[in-house]
Amino acid sequence: MISVMIEKRFCGPPKSANGGYVCGLLAAHIDGDAEVTLLAPPPLGQRLDLVAGEHGVELREKARILATGRGVRLDVPEPPIVSFSEAQDAVDRSPYDQGRHPLPMCFVCGPARAHGDGLRIMPSPLPFPLPSPLPSRTDCKTGALAAPWVPYSDLAGEDGAVAGEFIWAALDCPTGFAGAGARHLGMTGAETILLGRMGARIERRPYPGDRCIIVAWPTGRDSRKLFANSALLSSDTLHPFSDAAGPADRPRCHTNFARHPLRGTHTRSRPRPDPVPPGTGCGQLRPEPSTHHARAADKH
């Protein structure tokens, strides 16, 4: 067991942590693809415990389980390939109405956060179809949005690359924008939606100062539940951050499968993907927190 304390900087709602950030904290202790389910809002500035559970990792506040994480095999779809300039053009063309943001102080997407403090990732709709062809481009997804992102230096982990919890956080909120803006799914854009479950594959992490692009698109709706995907792309090659596995011409990416209830708090979503066989899905919990951004709590 290790203890962590989530700093107030990393809030989503005013009194609880950003959901993607929390998912990333659990995912740091899971080998390979990971899926995290949020069961209750994780509080800020309080001692929380990361423990090995029966099927993976659990985040607890005393005896209460706040989130559970496990290894899965994700079927990663190909994202729309968008250049940094196209993402910037989308944001410039259709700037987000900051006055109607439901969580203006959110660490990831809050417009009230200062530059260098919050990530300020507020994606805007892409034109359909995208105007100019790019190598290996797939057709733009219905309802797709994009935003540019240049990570700050204080987001780096011990190896110098952006820490994994910030990758998860950056992938989370754009799916909320995509879900709320899905007019073809009956949404009005005025709904407040929260993360319920998120899965991700991180194949390569960017470094602070890298020019990145985040794309997100809605994939479906089941009553009060919305489903959306997102990807983090590199602007250097116009391909997603990738590894050497698989065909060289197949785009690969950091992708999440975020589930957002339309109202209330966190709920379950569609049936989970097949679990990783026992012994391969969950890494051993380390004696210290995964990065300096989740501080070790004093032991009593």
C-alpha contacts under 8 A as a table, 3 or more apart, distances in Angstrom:
res1	aa1	res2	aa2	distance
1	M	49	D	6.57
1	M	50	L	5.68
1	M	51	V	4.69
1	M	52	A	7.13
1	M	285	L	6.91
1	M	287	P	7.18
2	I	49	D	5.71
2	I	50	L	5.38
2	I	51	V	6.83
2	I	285	L	7.52
2	I	286	R	7.27
2	I	287	P	5.84
2	I	288	E	6.22
2	I	289	P	6.75
2	I	296	A	7.68
3	S	47	R	6.41
3	S	48	L	5.55
3	S	49	D	4.42
3	S	50	L	6.17
3	S	288	E	7.89
3	S	289	P	7.27
3	S	296	A	5.50
3	S	297	A	5.59
4	V	47	R	5.87
4	V	48	L	5.34
4	V	49	D	6.19
4	V	50	L	7.47
4	V	289	P	6.47
4	V	294	A	5.61
4	V	295	R	5.33
4	V	296	A	4.60
4	V	297	A	5.41
5	M	44	L	7.11
5	M	45	G	5.55
5	M	46	Q	5.46
5	M	47	R	5.04
5	M	48	L	6.07
5	M	294	A	5.70
5	M	295	R	5.26
5	M	296	A	6.18
5	M	297	A	5.73
6	I	10	F	6.97
6	I	17	A	7.16
6	I	43	P	7.65
6	I	44	L	5.30
6	I	45	G	5.54
6	I	46	Q	7.06
6	I	293	H	7.68
6	I	294	A	5.39
6	I	295	R	6.91
7	E	10	F	5.82
7	E	11	C	7.79
7	E	44	L	5.99
7	E	45	G	5.55
7	E	293	H	7.56
7	E	294	A	6.97
7	E	295	R	7.80
8	K	11	C	5.70
8	K	17	A	7.57
8	K	44	L	5.50
8	K	45	G	6.27
9	R	107	F	6.57
9	R	117	D	7.74
9	R	118	G	7.83
10	F	17	A	5.78
10	F	18	N	6.04
10	F	21	Y	7.38
10	F	106	C	7.58
10	F	107	F	5.24
11	C	14	P	6.17
11	C	15	K	6.91
11	C	16	S	5.56
11	C	17	A	4.07
11	C	18	N	4.85
11	C	44	L	7.31
11	C	105	M	7.46
11	C	106	C	5.66
11	C	107	F	5.55
12	G	15	K	7.80
12	G	16	S	6.13
12	G	17	A	5.13
12	G	18	N	3.82
12	G	19	G	6.84
12	G	103	L	7.01
12	G	105	M	7.09
12	G	106	C	4.24
12	G	107	F	5.98
12	G	108	V	7.57
13	P	16	S	5.48
13	P	17	A	6.87
13	P	18	N	7.05
13	P	103	L	5.99
13	P	105	M	7.44
13	P	106	C	6.27
14	P	103	L	7.61
14	P	105	M	6.94
14	P	106	C	7.50
15	K	43	P	6.39
15	K	44	L	6.46
16	S	41	P	5.69
16	S	42	P	5.33
16	S	43	P	4.56
16	S	44	L	5.52
17	A	21	Y	7.34
17	A	22	V	6.81
17	A	41	P	7.04
17	A	42	P	5.56
17	A	43	P	6.18
17	A	44	L	6.09
18	N	21	Y	5.40
18	N	22	V	6.42
18	N	106	C	7.03
18	N	107	F	6.85
18	N	108	V	7.69
18	N	169	A	7.19
19	G	22	V	5.21
19	G	23	C	6.22
19	G	38	L	7.46
19	G	169	A	7.21
19	G	172	D	7.44
19	G	194	L	7.96
19	G	195	L	6.06
20	G	23	C	5.00
20	G	24	G	6.21
20	G	165	E	7.36
20	G	166	F	7.96
20	G	168	W	5.11
20	G	169	A	4.03
20	G	170	A	7.39
20	G	171	L	7.26
20	G	172	D	5.10
20	G	173	C	7.58
20	G	195	L	7.67
20	G	198	M	7.54
21	Y	24	G	5.10
21	Y	25	L	6.46
21	Y	165	E	5.04
21	Y	166	F	6.09
21	Y	168	W	5.93
21	Y	169	A	4.51
22	V	25	L	5.10
22	V	26	L	6.66
22	V	42	P	7.78
22	V	165	E	7.15
22	V	169	A	7.97
23	C	26	L	5.37
23	C	27	A	6.10
23	C	35	E	7.97
23	C	36	V	5.58
23	C	37	T	7.74
23	C	38	L	7.84
23	C	67	A	7.97
23	C	69	G	7.65
23	C	165	E	7.19
23	C	168	W	6.86
23	C	169	A	7.97
23	C	198	M	7.18
24	G	27	A	4.83
24	G	28	A	6.19
24	G	164	G	6.04
24	G	165	E	3.84
24	G	166	F	7.16
24	G	167	I	7.56
24	G	168	W	5.26
24	G	169	A	7.15
25	L	28	A	5.50
25	L	29	H	7.66
25	L	164	G	7.79
25	L	165	E	5.51
25	L	290	S	7.19
26	L	29	H	5.79
26	L	30	I	7.19
26	L	36	V	7.32
26	L	50	L	7.56
26	L	57	V	6.54
26	L	58	E	7.43
26	L	59	L	7.36
26	L	68	T	7.70
26	L	69	G	6.08
27	A	30	I	5.06
27	A	31	D	7.87
27	A	34	A	5.85
27	A	35	E	7.50
27	A	36	V	7.36
27	A	69	G	6.70
27	A	70	R	7.89
27	A	165	E	7.89
28	A	31	D	7.83
28	A	164	G	6.96
28	A	165	E	7.57
28	A	290	S	6.52
29	H	57	V	7.32
29	H	282	C	6.44
29	H	283	G	5.09
29	H	284	Q	6.50
29	H	285	L	5.84
29	H	286	R	7.74
30	I	33	D	7.68
30	I	34	A	6.37
30	I	56	G	7.58
30	I	57	V	7.66
30	I	69	G	7.68
30	I	70	R	6.64
30	I	71	G	6.10
30	I	281	G	6.07
30	I	282	C	4.19
30	I	283	G	4.71
30	I	284	Q	7.86
31	D	34	A	7.41
31	D	71	G	6.69
31	D	280	T	7.08
31	D	281	G	5.44
31	D	282	C	5.38
31	D	283	G	5.29
32	G	71	G	6.81
32	G	72	V	7.90
32	G	201	R	6.92
32	G	202	I	7.88
32	G	281	G	7.03
33	D	71	G	5.81
33	D	72	V	5.58
33	D	73	R	6.04
33	D	74	L	6.53
33	D	199	G	7.27
33	D	200	A	5.88
33	D	201	R	4.76
33	D	202	I	7.39
34	A	69	G	6.86
34	A	70	R	5.73
34	A	71	G	4.57
34	A	72	V	5.55
34	A	73	R	7.87
34	A	199	G	5.45
34	A	200	A	5.71
34	A	201	R	6.83
35	E	69	G	5.58
35	E	70	R	5.56
35	E	71	G	6.29
35	E	72	V	6.43
35	E	197	R	7.22
35	E	198	M	5.61
35	E	199	G	3.93
35	E	200	A	6.59
36	V	67	A	6.86
36	V	68	T	5.59
36	V	69	G	4.14
36	V	70	R	6.55
36	V	197	R	5.71
36	V	198	M	5.43
36	V	199	G	6.20
37	T	67	A	5.56
37	T	68	T	5.40
37	T	69	G	6.39
37	T	196	G	6.07
37	T	197	R	4.31
37	T	198	M	6.55
37	T	268	R	7.76
38	L	41	P	7.39
38	L	66	L	6.25
38	L	67	A	4.44
38	L	68	T	6.75
38	L	195	L	7.46
38	L	196	G	5.41
38	L	197	R	6.03
38	L	266	H	6.19
38	L	267	T	7.92
39	L	65	I	7.14
39	L	66	L	5.09
39	L	67	A	5.28
39	L	68	T	7.79
39	L	196	G	7.49
39	L	266	H	5.84
39	L	267	T	7.15
40	A	65	I	7.72
40	A	66	L	4.89
40	A	67	A	7.01
40	A	265	T	7.38
40	A	266	H	6.60
41	P	66	L	6.81
41	P	265	T	7.86
42	P	66	L	6.19
43	P	46	Q	6.46
47	R	61	E	7.18
47	R	297	A	5.63
48	L	59	L	6.81
48	L	60	R	5.71
48	L	61	E	5.00
48	L	62	K	7.23
48	L	297	A	7.92
49	D	58	E	8.00
49	D	59	L	5.66
49	D	60	R	5.13
49	D	61	E	6.45
49	D	62	K	7.50
50	L	57	V	6.86
50	L	58	E	5.71
50	L	59	L	4.72
50	L	60	R	6.47
50	L	285	L	7.90
51	V	57	V	5.80
51	V	58	E	5.34
51	V	59	L	6.56
51	V	60	R	7.63
51	V	285	L	7.31
52	A	56	G	5.96
52	A	57	V	4.66
52	A	58	E	6.19
52	A	284	Q	7.99
52	A	285	L	6.96
53	G	56	G	5.09
53	G	57	V	5.14
53	G	58	E	5.76
54	E	57	V	7.99
55	H	70	R	6.38
56	G	68	T	7.13
56	G	69	G	5.61
56	G	70	R	4.53
56	G	71	G	7.17
56	G	281	G	7.44
56	G	282	C	5.63
57	V	68	T	5.69
57	V	69	G	4.99
57	V	70	R	6.37
57	V	282	C	7.34
58	E	65	I	6.69
58	E	66	L	7.48
58	E	67	A	5.74
58	E	68	T	4.45
58	E	69	G	6.29
59	L	65	I	5.94
59	L	66	L	5.47
59	L	67	A	5.13
59	L	68	T	6.37
60	R	63	A	6.35
60	R	64	R	5.42
60	R	65	I	4.43
60	R	66	L	5.40
60	R	67	A	7.24
61	E	64	R	5.19
61	E	65	I	6.48
61	E	66	L	6.84
65	I	68	T	7.53
70	R	275	P	7.87
70	R	281	G	6.50
70	R	282	C	6.46
71	G	275	P	6.39
71	G	276	V	5.65
71	G	280	T	7.70
71	G	281	G	4.12
71	G	282	C	5.99
72	V	273	P	6.43
72	V	274	D	6.30
72	V	275	P	4.67
72	V	276	V	5.01
72	V	281	G	6.91
73	R	273	P	6.61
73	R	274	D	6.45
73	R	275	P	6.59
73	R	276	V	6.33
74	L	199	G	7.65
74	L	200	A	7.61
74	L	201	R	7.45
74	L	273	P	6.89
76	V	252	R	7.76
76	V	255	T	6.78
78	E	138	T	7.44
78	E	250	R	7.93
78	E	251	P	6.19
78	E	252	R	6.87
79	P	138	T	7.07
79	P	141	K	7.94
79	P	215	V	7.63
79	P	230	S	7.61
79	P	231	A	6.62
79	P	251	P	7.65
79	P	253	C	7.91
80	P	137	R	6.50
80	P	138	T	5.30
80	P	139	D	6.25
80	P	140	C	5.23
80	P	141	K	6.63
80	P	215	V	7.37
81	I	134	L	7.66
81	I	136	S	7.68
81	I	137	R	5.26
81	I	138	T	6.49
81	I	140	C	7.99
81	I	233	L	7.67
81	I	238	L	6.71
81	I	239	H	6.67
81	I	240	P	7.70
82	V	86	E	6.26
82	V	87	A	6.68
82	V	137	R	7.99
82	V	146	A	7.83
82	V	213	I	7.23
82	V	215	V	7.68
82	V	233	L	7.86
82	V	238	L	6.99
83	S	86	E	5.17
83	S	87	A	6.33
83	S	213	I	7.13
83	S	235	S	6.05
83	S	238	L	6.05
84	F	87	A	5.17
84	F	88	Q	6.19
84	F	148	P	5.99
84	F	211	R	7.12
84	F	212	C	6.85
84	F	213	I	5.83
84	F	235	S	5.67
85	S	88	Q	4.98
85	S	89	D	5.94
86	E	89	D	4.92
86	E	90	A	6.14
87	A	90	A	5.12
87	A	91	V	6.47
87	A	126	L	7.70
87	A	146	A	5.17
87	A	147	A	4.91
87	A	148	P	5.48
87	A	213	I	6.68
88	Q	91	V	5.21
88	Q	92	D	6.14
88	Q	147	A	6.33
88	Q	148	P	5.77
89	D	92	D	4.99
89	D	93	R	5.82
90	A	93	R	5.12
90	A	94	S	6.09
90	A	95	P	7.86
90	A	123	P	7.85
90	A	124	S	5.56
90	A	125	P	6.23
90	A	126	L	5.80
90	A	127	P	7.87
90	A	145	L	7.99
90	A	146	A	6.88
90	A	147	A	7.34
91	V	94	S	5.41
91	V	95	P	5.11
91	V	96	Y	7.49
91	V	122	M	7.77
91	V	123	P	6.41
91	V	124	S	5.14
91	V	125	P	7.83
91	V	146	A	7.64
91	V	147	A	6.44
92	D	95	P	5.59
94	S	124	S	6.05
94	S	125	P	7.25
95	P	124	S	6.73
96	Y	122	M	6.71
96	Y	123	P	7.65
96	Y	124	S	6.83
97	D	100	R	5.98
97	D	101	H	7.16
98	Q	101	H	5.41
98	Q	104	P	7.70
98	Q	111	P	6.05
101	H	104	P	5.55
101	H	110	G	7.52
101	H	111	P	7.70
102	P	192	T	6.43
103	L	106	C	5.56
103	L	110	G	6.20
104	P	109	C	7.53
104	P	110	G	4.21
104	P	111	P	5.43
104	P	112	A	5.24
104	P	113	R	7.43
105	M	109	C	7.85
105	M	110	G	4.62
105	M	111	P	6.90
105	M	112	A	5.51
105	M	113	R	5.75
106	C	109	C	5.59
106	C	110	G	4.30
106	C	111	P	7.99
106	C	113	R	7.51
106	C	118	G	7.44
107	F	110	G	6.04
107	F	113	R	7.15
107	F	117	D	7.71
107	F	118	G	4.64
107	F	119	L	6.18
107	F	120	R	7.45
108	V	118	G	5.82
108	V	119	L	4.73
108	V	120	R	5.63
108	V	121	I	5.92
108	V	169	A	6.56
108	V	170	A	6.28
108	V	173	C	6.67
109	C	118	G	7.45
109	C	119	L	6.49
109	C	120	R	4.73
109	C	121	I	4.77
109	C	122	M	5.48
109	C	173	C	6.45
110	G	113	R	5.68
110	G	118	G	7.05
110	G	119	L	7.94
110	G	120	R	5.85
110	G	121	I	7.76
110	G	122	M	7.91
111	P	114	A	7.87
111	P	120	R	6.08
111	P	122	M	7.89
113	R	117	D	6.27
113	R	118	G	5.10
113	R	119	L	7.96
113	R	120	R	6.93
114	A	117	D	5.33
114	A	118	G	6.14
115	H	118	G	6.32
115	H	119	L	7.34
115	H	120	R	7.25
116	G	119	L	7.28
116	G	152	Y	6.48
119	L	149	W	7.94
119	L	151	P	7.62
119	L	170	A	7.68
121	I	147	A	6.48
121	I	148	P	7.56
121	I	149	W	6.85
121	I	170	A	7.31
121	I	173	C	7.90
121	I	174	P	7.49
122	M	147	A	6.40
122	M	174	P	7.11
122	M	177	F	7.95
123	P	145	L	5.60
123	P	146	A	4.79
123	P	147	A	4.40
123	P	148	P	7.99
123	P	174	P	6.32
123	P	177	F	7.18
123	P	214	I	7.87
123	P	215	V	7.79
124	S	145	L	5.02
124	S	146	A	5.63
124	S	147	A	6.58
125	P	143	G	6.85
125	P	144	A	5.93
125	P	145	L	4.18
125	P	146	A	6.52
126	L	130	L	7.07
126	L	143	G	7.74
126	L	144	A	5.91
126	L	145	L	5.27
126	L	146	A	6.53
127	P	130	L	5.44
127	P	131	P	7.41
128	F	131	P	7.85
128	F	140	C	6.40
128	F	142	T	7.58
129	P	139	D	7.12
129	P	140	C	5.94
130	L	133	P	7.53
130	L	139	D	7.89
130	L	140	C	6.51
133	P	137	R	6.90
134	L	137	R	5.41
134	L	238	L	7.89
135	P	238	L	7.68
136	S	249	D	7.31
136	S	251	P	7.78
140	C	144	A	6.82
141	K	144	A	5.30
141	K	217	W	6.40
142	T	217	W	6.96
142	T	218	P	7.53
143	G	178	A	6.69
143	G	181	G	7.31
143	G	182	A	6.09
143	G	217	W	5.68
143	G	218	P	6.41
144	A	178	A	6.77
144	A	215	V	6.88
144	A	216	A	5.60
144	A	217	W	4.28
144	A	218	P	7.18
145	L	174	P	7.77
145	L	178	A	6.55
145	L	215	V	5.59
145	L	216	A	5.36
145	L	217	W	6.31
146	A	213	I	6.91
146	A	214	I	5.48
146	A	215	V	4.33
146	A	216	A	6.44
147	A	213	I	5.88
147	A	214	I	5.39
147	A	215	V	6.71
148	P	211	R	7.27
148	P	212	C	5.88
148	P	213	I	4.62
148	P	214	I	6.33
149	W	211	R	6.24
149	W	212	C	5.03
149	W	213	I	5.85
149	W	214	I	7.12
150	V	208	P	6.92
150	V	209	G	5.44
150	V	210	D	5.66
150	V	211	R	5.03
150	V	212	C	5.94
151	P	155	L	6.83
151	P	162	V	7.39
151	P	207	Y	7.26
151	P	208	P	4.78
151	P	209	G	5.64
151	P	210	D	6.75
151	P	211	R	7.91
152	Y	155	L	5.74
152	Y	156	A	7.89
152	Y	208	P	5.32
152	Y	209	G	6.46
153	S	156	A	5.96
153	S	208	P	4.97
153	S	209	G	7.12
154	D	208	P	7.99
155	L	162	V	5.41
155	L	163	A	6.18
155	L	166	F	7.02
155	L	208	P	7.09
156	A	159	D	7.52
156	A	160	G	5.22
156	A	161	A	5.14
156	A	162	V	4.19
156	A	163	A	5.31
156	A	207	Y	7.14
156	A	208	P	6.60
157	G	160	G	5.41
157	G	161	A	5.79
157	G	162	V	5.74
157	G	163	A	4.52
157	G	164	G	7.97
157	G	291	T	6.12
157	G	292	H	7.69
158	E	161	A	7.62
158	E	163	A	7.99
158	E	291	T	7.15
160	G	207	Y	6.70
160	G	208	P	7.99
161	A	205	R	6.05
161	A	206	P	5.79
161	A	207	Y	4.36
161	A	208	P	6.75
162	V	166	F	6.85
162	V	167	I	7.19
162	V	205	R	6.14
162	V	206	P	5.85
162	V	207	Y	5.34
162	V	208	P	6.28
163	A	166	F	5.71
163	A	167	I	6.87
163	A	205	R	7.78
163	A	291	T	7.32
164	G	167	I	5.06
164	G	168	W	6.40
164	G	202	I	7.95
164	G	205	R	7.48
165	E	168	W	5.14
165	E	169	A	6.15
166	F	169	A	4.82
166	F	170	A	5.97
167	I	170	A	5.15
167	I	171	L	6.26
167	I	205	R	7.64
168	W	171	L	5.19
168	W	172	D	6.22
168	W	200	A	7.39
168	W	256	N	7.97
169	A	172	D	5.17
169	A	173	C	7.05
170	A	173	C	6.57
170	A	174	P	7.43
170	A	214	I	7.88
171	L	174	P	6.17
171	L	175	T	7.15
171	L	214	I	7.27
171	L	230	S	5.97
171	L	231	A	6.67
171	L	232	L	7.09
171	L	255	T	7.38
171	L	256	N	6.62
172	D	175	T	5.77
172	D	176	G	7.06
172	D	195	L	7.64
172	D	198	M	7.82
172	D	230	S	7.80
172	D	256	N	7.45
172	D	258	A	6.81
173	C	176	G	5.05
173	C	177	F	6.58
174	P	177	F	5.04
174	P	178	A	6.21
174	P	214	I	7.72
174	P	215	V	7.41
174	P	216	A	5.80
174	P	230	S	7.06
175	T	178	A	4.87
175	T	179	G	6.01
175	T	216	A	5.52
175	T	217	W	6.64
175	T	218	P	7.10
175	T	228	A	5.42
175	T	229	N	6.19
175	T	230	S	6.21
175	T	258	A	6.55
176	G	179	G	5.08
176	G	180	A	6.07
176	G	193	I	6.58
176	G	194	L	7.33
176	G	195	L	7.73
176	G	228	A	7.78
176	G	260	H	6.86
177	F	180	A	5.27
177	F	181	G	6.05
178	A	181	G	5.24
178	A	182	A	6.21
178	A	216	A	6.10
178	A	217	W	5.31
178	A	218	P	5.42
178	A	228	A	6.90
179	G	182	A	5.30
179	G	187	M	7.66
179	G	217	W	7.51
179	G	218	P	5.39
179	G	226	L	6.17
179	G	227	F	6.97
179	G	228	A	6.38
179	G	260	H	7.73
180	A	183	R	7.99
180	A	187	M	5.87
180	A	188	T	6.85
180	A	189	G	4.68
180	A	190	A	7.03
180	A	191	E	6.16
180	A	192	T	7.72
180	A	193	I	7.40
181	G	187	M	6.26
181	G	188	T	6.63
181	G	189	G	4.76
182	A	185	L	5.35
182	A	186	G	6.81
182	A	187	M	5.44
182	A	188	T	7.60
182	A	189	G	7.48
182	A	218	P	6.55
183	R	186	G	5.09
183	R	187	M	4.84
183	R	188	T	6.18
183	R	189	G	7.68
184	H	187	M	7.27
185	L	220	G	7.14
185	L	221	R	6.64
187	M	190	A	7.92
187	M	191	E	7.54
188	T	191	E	6.92
191	E	262	L	6.70
191	E	263	R	7.92
192	T	262	L	6.58
192	T	263	R	6.82
193	I	260	H	5.57
193	I	261	P	5.68
193	I	262	L	4.93
193	I	263	R	6.22
194	L	260	H	5.01
194	L	261	P	5.92
194	L	262	L	7.31
194	L	263	R	7.80
194	L	265	T	6.68
194	L	266	H	6.86
195	L	198	M	7.39
195	L	258	A	6.59
195	L	259	R	5.72
195	L	260	H	4.61
195	L	261	P	6.97
195	L	266	H	6.56
196	G	258	A	7.25
196	G	259	R	5.23
196	G	260	H	5.47
196	G	261	P	6.64
196	G	265	T	7.66
196	G	266	H	4.50
196	G	267	T	5.57
196	G	268	R	6.58
196	G	269	S	7.45
197	R	257	F	7.68
197	R	258	A	5.70
197	R	259	R	5.19
197	R	260	H	7.57
197	R	266	H	7.98
197	R	268	R	7.21
197	R	269	S	7.18
198	M	256	N	6.11
198	M	257	F	5.31
198	M	258	A	4.43
198	M	259	R	6.48
199	G	255	T	7.77
199	G	256	N	5.00
199	G	257	F	5.20
199	G	258	A	6.80
200	A	254	H	6.47
200	A	255	T	5.29
200	A	256	N	4.34
200	A	257	F	6.84
201	R	253	C	7.45
201	R	254	H	5.25
201	R	255	T	5.86
201	R	256	N	7.13
202	I	205	R	7.00
202	I	253	C	7.16
202	I	254	H	4.82
202	I	255	T	7.52
203	E	241	F	6.72
203	E	242	S	5.64
203	E	243	D	5.85
203	E	253	C	6.80
203	E	254	H	6.50
204	R	241	F	5.52
204	R	242	S	5.94
204	R	243	D	6.80
204	R	254	H	7.83
205	R	241	F	7.16
206	P	210	D	6.32
206	P	212	C	7.85
206	P	234	S	7.85
206	P	241	F	7.76
207	Y	210	D	5.63
210	D	234	S	7.90
211	R	234	S	6.75
211	R	235	S	5.71
211	R	236	D	7.61
212	C	232	L	6.80
212	C	233	L	5.65
212	C	234	S	4.99
212	C	235	S	5.59
213	I	232	L	5.75
213	I	233	L	4.91
213	I	234	S	6.37
213	I	235	S	6.71
214	I	230	S	7.03
214	I	231	A	5.70
214	I	232	L	4.60
214	I	233	L	6.12
215	V	230	S	5.44
215	V	231	A	5.39
215	V	232	L	6.63
215	V	233	L	7.80
216	A	228	A	7.09
216	A	229	N	5.59
216	A	230	S	3.98
216	A	231	A	6.45
217	W	228	A	5.66
217	W	229	N	5.58
217	W	230	S	6.39
218	P	226	L	7.77
218	P	227	F	6.04
218	P	228	A	4.09
218	P	229	N	6.38
219	T	226	L	7.94
219	T	227	F	5.39
219	T	228	A	4.93
219	T	229	N	6.91
220	G	226	L	6.06
220	G	227	F	5.10
220	G	228	A	6.96
221	R	224	R	7.40
221	R	225	K	5.71
221	R	226	L	4.50
221	R	227	F	5.95
222	D	225	K	5.09
222	D	226	L	6.43
223	S	226	L	7.93
224	R	261	P	5.56
224	R	262	L	5.20
224	R	263	R	7.33
225	K	259	R	6.51
225	K	260	H	5.74
225	K	261	P	4.65
225	K	262	L	6.21
225	K	269	S	6.66
226	L	259	R	5.59
226	L	260	H	5.18
226	L	261	P	6.36
226	L	262	L	7.29
227	F	257	F	6.93
227	F	258	A	5.99
227	F	259	R	5.01
227	F	260	H	6.77
228	A	256	N	7.97
228	A	257	F	5.93
228	A	258	A	5.62
228	A	259	R	6.87
229	N	255	T	6.50
229	N	256	N	5.45
229	N	257	F	5.02
229	N	258	A	6.46
230	S	254	H	7.75
230	S	255	T	5.27
230	S	256	N	5.61
230	S	257	F	7.36
231	A	240	P	7.60
231	A	253	C	5.86
231	A	254	H	5.20
231	A	255	T	4.58
231	A	256	N	7.05
232	L	240	P	6.42
232	L	241	F	7.11
232	L	253	C	6.32
232	L	254	H	5.50
232	L	255	T	7.12
233	L	238	L	7.20
233	L	239	H	6.16
233	L	240	P	4.09
233	L	241	F	5.76
233	L	253	C	6.83
233	L	254	H	7.88
234	S	237	T	6.30
234	S	238	L	6.02
234	S	239	H	5.95
234	S	240	P	5.40
234	S	241	F	5.69
235	S	238	L	5.11
235	S	239	H	7.31
236	D	239	H	7.83
237	T	240	P	7.99
239	H	242	S	7.77
239	H	251	P	6.23
239	H	252	R	7.71
240	P	251	P	6.07
240	P	252	R	5.54
240	P	253	C	4.76
240	P	254	H	7.55
241	F	252	R	6.67
241	F	253	C	5.35
241	F	254	H	7.03
242	S	251	P	7.40
242	S	252	R	5.29
242	S	253	C	5.91
243	D	252	R	7.65
244	A	248	A	7.27
245	A	248	A	7.80
246	G	250	R	7.27
247	P	250	R	5.48
248	A	251	P	7.95
259	R	269	S	6.47
260	H	266	H	7.74
261	P	264	G	7.06
261	P	265	T	7.02
261	P	266	H	6.54
261	P	267	T	6.63
272	R	275	P	7.98
275	P	281	G	7.95
276	V	280	T	6.35
276	V	281	G	5.41
277	P	280	T	5.98
277	P	281	G	6.90
278	P	281	G	6.62
279	G	282	C	6.96
280	T	283	G	7.81
286	R	289	P	7.07
286	R	290	S	7.66
288	E	296	A	7.06
289	P	292	H	7.18
289	P	294	A	6.33
289	P	295	R	6.78
289	P	296	A	6.33
290	S	294	A	7.37
291	T	294	A	6.08
291	T	295	R	7.76
292	H	295	R	5.79
